[in-house]
Amino acid sequence: MLLLSGPNMGGNELKYITECIETGWVSSVGSYVDQFEKMTAEFAGAKYAVATSSGTTALHICLLMLGVNKNDLVIAPNVTFVATINTITYTGASPVLIDADENTWQMDLNLLEEFLETETEIRENFCYHKKSGKRIPVILPAHILGNMCDMERLLNLAHKFHLTILEDSTEALGSFYNGKHAGTFGKLGTFSYNGNKIITTGGGGMIVTDDEKLAKEAKHLTTQAKADPMEYYHDEIGYNYRLVNVSAAMGVAQMEQLPVFMKRKKEIIAFYKSALNGVGDITFQKVDEKVNPNWWLPTIKTEKQKEILHLLNANKMQSRPFWIPMNQLPMFRKEIYFNHNDRSDHIYQRCLSIPCSTNIRDSELEAVATEIKKVF
Ligand SMILES: *Cc1c(COP(=O)(O)O)cnc(C)c1O
């Protein structure tokens, strides 16, 4: 089976993990955690990075630190992986789902602006949803497939409406906007090292921020909020959301290869674009010229989505439809979904992601393109 986006363990992974096992530093303390955090902060251009057990737990902790609670609303995209929205509900808050832009597949900023202008009001420096009376403290954009929306406009809107930005940049390690790394535009940003992401630690995540206080708090909260080196004194409700040293060792080895992986992802998308642009009705995700995406998961849009999905998977070339839009999932059906003509569903019905592991061979890329062309 040709994996959609599988792990590439071609570097020092085994060496570093063996070292953890030989020295006994396998658990939550160890030098690889510190090293992985340092490398990530440096790469992303953030002052601080705090490793977590997953991207999901990173998002949860960030929302807690921003004071999101059960009477709040958090603005988020309707087209995203479910974890973005789940984490909002972990705090007791509810999402406001904003429809996607038809071409970039990111949160539609025209709709966002319209929602903010017509449905909210500012009172005492907070944004409130007029109809429900609920506070909207945070906006949680997700950089879908490593692409980004017009970040300047998003920052301006967030500023005008007193919204704190938490970036779900879990898909966007290696993505830049005007040379600035994803995850460093908001107060807090997050990465994921799930098995299918651009680098992996098996499972893991990271919080990045320039705010020292938040970084310290993130470390504290993710490590059971233990406040005394000796006594089991915990000064608030904490979480066991830390990344273990074995995973961080893998992370360090993966970070060493990230530039090579980014280069390969760019070669893969360049190949698919040259092979498939103009074939039938196939189009690719639109990317603003200011965005330099990591091209984590090459995705095509076509009316023949279902036929191609069937054909590729039947030929052991793993491909996947887009996420079912959040408003269509049973637990979020009653949430606010701001849209005009449900572009989320339009995108969902037409998009599919095609094989793009960084260790895919050129001949395998050719084979995928050849299969896809058969449908037209
Ligand atoms: C992968 C992903 C997450 C969650 O990351 P995990 O490490 O799998 O918990 C959250 N949001 C989006 C958009 C993702 O793609």
The ligand as a Tripos MOL2 file, in Angstrom:
@<TRIPOS>MOLECULE
LIG
   15    15     1     0     0
SMALL
NO_CHARGES

@<TRIPOS>ATOM
      1 C1         -3.6840   16.8350   13.2060 C.3       1 LIG1
      2 C2         -4.5950   17.9400   13.5650 C.ar      1 LIG1
      3 C3         -4.9450   18.2210   14.8960 C.ar      1 LIG1
      4 C4         -4.6460   17.3390   16.0580 C.3       1 LIG1
      5 O1         -3.3950   16.8960   16.2200 O.3       1 LIG1
      6 P1         -3.1130   15.5150   16.9860 P.3       1 LIG1
      7 O2         -1.6610   15.5600   17.2100 O.co2     1 LIG1
      8 O3         -3.5290   14.4080   16.0570 O.co2     1 LIG1
      9 O4         -3.8970   15.5070   18.2410 O.co2     1 LIG1
     10 C5         -5.7210   19.3450   15.1550 C.ar      1 LIG1
     11 N1         -6.1600   20.1310   14.1780 N.ar      1 LIG1
     12 C6         -5.8860   19.8770   12.8850 C.ar      1 LIG1
     13 C7         -6.3860   20.8220   11.8520 C.3       1 LIG1
     14 C8         -5.1140   18.7660   12.5290 C.ar      1 LIG1
     15 O5         -4.8770   18.5110   11.2430 O.3       1 LIG1
@<TRIPOS>BOND
     1     1     2 1
     2     2     3 ar
     3     2    14 ar
     4     3     4 1
     5     3    10 ar
     6     4     5 1
     7     5     6 1
     8     6     7 2
     9     6     8 1
    10     6     9 1
    11    10    11 ar
    12    11    12 ar
    13    12    13 1
    14    12    14 ar
    15    14    15 1
@<TRIPOS>SUBSTRUCTURE
     1 LIG1         1 GROUP 0 **** ****
